[in-house]
């Protein structure tokens, strides 16, 4: 049940935490949208590493990396992936 609730939250926000992908905590096979954002919060280069590592995991499931960006001074890193 917790995994389903997590998927519902991901579908609503269209974002998934990188740690959830890397920890195999979520099943995205039922994710309905073409684009997905992977997000990591960190105060160091670890956020970029986590985000790219999660994107690589998702490539095995048919997702393609579009871009990786860090926004402002918040040190939040986003990877945008598309299906197919």
N, C-alpha and C positions, 0 to 999 in steps of 0.2 A: 504494500500500500504506500509506503514512504517513497518508493521509486516512482510510482505513478504520480504522486503529488509533485515530486520533483520535476517530472516531465511536463506536467501541466504548467508549472511556474516557468520552465524553459520555453514552452510554446508561447505563453503570454508575453514574455519579455524578449524572446528570440535571442537570448544569451545563455551561455552555459559557462560555469567556472572551469578554468583549465584544470584545477585540482580534481574536479569531478570526473573529467575525461581520463586523466592520468591514474586516478584511483579506481577506475572501472566502476564508478558509482551510479552511472546513468546509462540507460539504453535509448539511443536516439533513432532506432529504426522506425518508430511511429511519428517522428518529427515531420510535420506536414509542409514546411516551407522550404523554398529553394536556398535561401541565404540563412546563415547562422553565424552569430558572433561568439567567439571564445574570448573570455576575459580573465585577466590575472591582475591582482593587486600586490605590489611589493615595493619596497624602498630601495631595491637594487636591480641589477641586471637579471636577477632571477625571474622577474615577470616576463621578460622577453623569452628567456629560455623555456619557461613553463608553457607559454602561449604557443611557441613554435613546436614544442614537443607534442602538445595536444593536437595541433593541426596535423602533424605527421601521423598520429594515431588515427585520426579521422580520415586520412587519405585511404586507409585500408578499407573504409566503408563507403567509398565513392565520393568523398568531399574533396574539393580542390581549393587550395589557398588562393585568395584574391589579393589580400594585402595585410600587412601588420602595421599598426600605428600606436603611438603613445600620445595621449592627449594631455596637454598642459603640464602643470607642475604636480598633478595628482598622482603621477607614476602608475596610472592604469593603462595596461596594454591590451589592445583588442586585435584579434585576428578575424578577418572576414573570410568565410568559406562559402562555397556554393556547391550544390549537388550536381553531379554529372560532369 
